[in-house]
Amino acid sequence: MTEQPATLGGAPAVTIDQAHYSQWPIYTEEEAQVAADLIRNHALSSAIDGPGPITELERRVADTWGVQHAIAHSSGTTALHTALFGVGVVPGDEVITQSAVHPFNCLPIIGCGAVPIFADIDPLTTTLDPADVERKITPRTRAIMVVHWKGIPADMDAIMDIARRHGLKVVEDNAVSQGTTHRGRMLGTIGDASAISFQDGKLTSAGEGGVFMTDSDEVFQRAATLGHYERLKELPDPKWRAVSGFSFGEKYRMATITAAIGVVQMKHWRKRLDVRHANAAKLGRAIAEIDGFSVPDYPDYFPSPYQSGRILFHPDRLGGISRDRLIEALNAEGANVRSPARRDSRIPHTDGLWRMLHKHPVFTGNEHGTEDILWEVLGPNATKIDYKDVVLPVTEDPEIPYDTIELPSFTRPADDLIDQYAKAFDKVATHAHRLTATRA
Ligand SMILES: Cc1ncc(COP(=O)(O)O)c(C=O)c1O
C-alpha cells in the first residue's frame, strides 16, 4: 500500500533539497579567475585582432559543431539577426516562422525589415509544421526560420526539402537546443545558418551572448558585414572585403569577459550535457514504468529531449485526471513538474512575454490602430498582410501538447532524487481516482 498523497495529507515523496541538482549555469572559481584576470589586465574590450577569448570561443564552438565559421555576438537575438542578414533577407521579404515561443525568433525578422509570416506547429513536437510552412509560401518568401524547442528538433528533412524545392534559405534558431542532433547531425548545421544563445538560462551559458554559425563562405562574409567591421579586412572575396572600415549594422560583438566565461563553460559543456541527458533518460524510464504514464512517441529523427523532458499521462488509466490536477498533486509531492502548454489565453504571460505572437497588438491592433506601428516601422517595402485573418488551430489550442507534463532537468547525477520522483508519480497514480473525486 503506498502512502497517502501529499494533497490528501500525506508526507511529500520528494524530500531531497533540489537546488543543488537544478543549479544552472554551473559557475566555479575558474570563471571568477578568468573574469578577474581580464579586469586586472584592462582587457575588457577587444578589437578581435589576434588571439583572445573571443576568437577562442569561436574556435571552440566551430569545432564542437563542426562548422567552418562562427562569430560571437552580444546575444542570441543579434546572432539570429546576423544569420538572416547573412542568408540574404532584405526589407520587404517574408520569413516564415512559428508564433508560439518567445518573441525572440521574430524580432530579428523585423530587424531585417522583413515581414514575419506565422505557420502552425506540430501538436506533438510543438515545432514548425512543414505542411503549413509550404502553404504559407508566397513570391515574397525568402527564408524559413525554424525554432528547435528545448531539445525537440523541427522536422528538418521536410523543411529542407521544402526550402530546396522553393529556393528558400533556412535559418535554425538553436538558442535552446544546443547539443541535440537530428539524424546524427548537430542542430544548427543543417540549414544555411544558425545561432545559439549564451544567456544564462540556456544550455550554453555565460550571462548573455550568442554565436552565429554557418558552413557557407558566402553567408559568412555577408553576415560579417552586419556588425563586425573589425574583421572584414581578412575576408577572401574582394566584394565583401571592400566593406572593410565600414559596416551595414551596429556593433554586435561579444564582450571579452563573456567570451572568457564561455570558453571555460565550453570546456565542461559536453560532460555536463551528458549528465543532463542521462538523468532525463533515467527519469523518463522510471516514470514510464508506472501504469498511467509513458514516454511520448516522438519521431525517430532525434534522441529524447533533455533540456525539459516531457511525459505523457493517460487520463483513462488515472481516474480521468486533468493536467492541472495532476500537476497540482505532483507539485504537492515536491516534484517540480509543469505544463508545457503555455500558449493559453492568459497572454501576456506572467513574465510579460507573449507566446502567441500573432495575437500581439503589434500585429492585430487595438482601438488605437496599433497594427499601423508595424507597417510604419517596416516602411513601404513591406506588403501589408492582415494578421487578424491568421488562424493557427494547433498553436491556439491551449491543451497542446495533449496530455503531457514537463519534467525538470537535473544538472548533476541525481539517482536518489529520480527514485523519489518515481515514488511521487507512483503515489499519485495509485490514488488518482481519489484525487479527481476530491477536486475542488
Ligand atoms: C527560442 C529562442 N530563440 C532566441 C532566443 C534569444 O536568445 P538571447 O536571449 O540570447 O537573445 C531565446 C531566448 O530565450 C529563445 O528562447
The ligand as an ORCA input file, in Angstrom:
! r2SCAN-3c Opt
* xyz 0 1
  C      13.767     30.167    -28.921
  C      14.652     31.339    -28.588
  N      15.294     31.979    -29.581
  C      16.123     33.017    -29.339
  C      16.330     33.472    -28.051
  C      17.205     34.675    -27.858
  O      18.384     34.459    -27.152
  P      19.022     35.683    -26.327
  O      18.256     35.810    -25.058
  O      20.444     35.268    -26.117
  O      18.933     36.901    -27.191
  C      15.669     32.847    -26.981
  C      15.831     33.320    -25.599
  O      15.111     32.950    -24.684
  C      14.800     31.752    -27.257
  O      14.148     31.110    -26.282
*
